[in-house]
Amino acid sequence: MASDGGSGGTRCDYEVLPRAPEVGGGWRLRLLQDGVEVGGGVYPADPMAAACTGIAWWNCLDGETRREWMRAAGDTGRVVDAYGAYLRNEAHCEAMDAGDAWILSL
């Protein structure tokens, strides 16, 4: 999403970029004005950071939802991978929502 920012032709945009697993995975949000970064945020998605939460998440899912997240994880058969796919999806949605909210606030 992009906007003229309402300020004399300034172009405002954002991008969401993947982060390396070694630094917590997930996504990095960059808020841009005329191509220059003016802000942003980090949206980590590390399934190992909260293993107990991942197990509780899995135990609350019905069979079809478990299959969907396992497929999203590449059918590895590992709950941690399905939880990681879920966390990456959630973090991406949060980053996109934050970027959209910034654009709409201009």
N, C-alpha and C positions, 0 to 999 in steps of 0.2 A: 504494500500500500504506500502511496506517496501523496504529498500535499504541497501546495505552493506556500504553505505556512501562513498565508495571509499577511506577509510582511515584505511587500515589494519584490516579489519574484524569487524569494529564497526557496530553494527546493529542499523539502524535508522528506526523509525516507528512513527505512530501517532494514537491517538484515539480521538473520538468525543463522549462526554458523555452528557446526558441531565442535565439541571440545574433546580432547584426547581422554581416553579412559584413565590414564595415569594422574590426571588432575581432577578426577571426579566425573568425567563424562558429561553428558547432557549437552547444553547449548549455551552459546554466548550471543547476547543481543547487542547490536551496535546501532545507536541512534545517530542519524547523519543529517547535517545541514550543508547543502551544497557540496556533498561528498566528504565533508570533514566530520569525524566522530565527535559528538558533543555529549555523549552519555551512553548508558547501556546497563547491562547487568549480566549475571551468570546464573544459569538454571541447571544445577547439577542433577545427575541421575545415576547414582552409584548404588546398585542393589546390595553390595556387601556392607555398606555403611549402616544398614538397618536390617540385618538378616531376620530378626524376630518379627519385624513389621512385615517383611516379605512373606514369611510363613503364615502369619495371621491373614494377610491379604489373600493368599492362595486358598486357605481353608474356608474363606467366606464366599468363594466363587462357585457358581454352578458348573456342571460339566461342560456345557457348550462354551461358556466364557473362558474356562480353563483351556479348552482346545484352541480357541481363537488366539489367546495370548501365547500359547505354546507354538502355534504356527507362526505368529509374528516374531518369535524368537528363533525361528529356523528349525523347529521340531527337534530340539536337542534332548528333550526329556528331562531337563533340569529346571526345577522351579525357579532358581536364581536367575536363569536366563529369561524366563517368562516375566518375572518381576522386573528385570532390567528393561525389557521391551515396554512394559507398562510405564515405568518411570521415565524413560526417554520420551514416550508419547505425551505424558502429562507435562514434562518440563518444556517440550516443544510448544504445546498449547499455551502454557503460561507465558513463554517468551513472546509468542505471536500476539497474545492478548495485550501484553504490556506495550509492544510496539504499536499496535492499533490504537490503544488508549492514548499514547503519546501523540500520534498523528491527529487524532480527534480533538486533543486538547489545544491544538495550535489555532 
